[in-house]
Structures are given as structure tokens and as C-alpha cells.
């Protein structure tokens, strides 16, 4: 089980990933070309642990 410190750091990193995806709008070119739904994911690695969150 991950430590509280590790979980807190992962949550902070996921929040930073969400913000980066919103600010940089990586999906803009795909939308311009008519792409349908675009899935964006924030992924944090901590050794063998992985946190994944879909960004809406």
C-alpha cells in the first residue's frame, strides 16, 4: 500500500498534468481536423505504482 506522502505527491502531479493539458490544448489540432471524442489522460509513475486519471 502506498504511503500517504506518496499518494499526496501523486495527486499533486495529476493536478499538474490536468492543468498542463488544459493550458497547452494538445488536442486542438485533432479537433480542427474533425476528430470526435478525444481521450486525454494524466499518468503518474512512482516506482512500480501508477496513477491514471482521465482528463475531461
N, C-alpha and C positions, 0 to 999 in steps of 0.2 A: 504494500500500500504506500503511495507517495506521501511524503511529509507535507505538513501544512505550508511550509515555506516553498516547497516545490510547486504545490497547487497554486499558491498565490502568484508565483512568478509566471506560471503557465497562463493564468487568467490575464495577467497584465500583458503578456506577449500576444495573446489572442486579441485583446482590445487594441493593441498597436497594429496588428495585422488588419483588423476591421477598418481602422482609421486610414491606413495606407491604401487599402483597396478603394475606399470611398474617395479619397483625395486624388489619387492618380488615375482613377477611372480606366483601368486596363481594358475593360470590356467595351469601351466606346467604339473602337474600330469594328468590332463584331456587330454591334447594334447598327452602325452605319451601313453595313453590308446586308442587313436584313435578318440577322440571326434571331432565332426565337429565344427561348429561355436560356440564360447563361448562368451556370453554376459557378460561384466563387467560394473558395474555401480558405480559411486560416488554419495553418498547421504548425504546431509547436512540437519540437523534439527535445527530450530531456533524457539522454542515455537511451535506455530501452523503452521509455514511456513516450507515448504520443498523444497529443490532444488535438482534436479536429473539430472545427466549427464551421458550419455553412454561414456565409455572409449574405444577407439579403440586400 
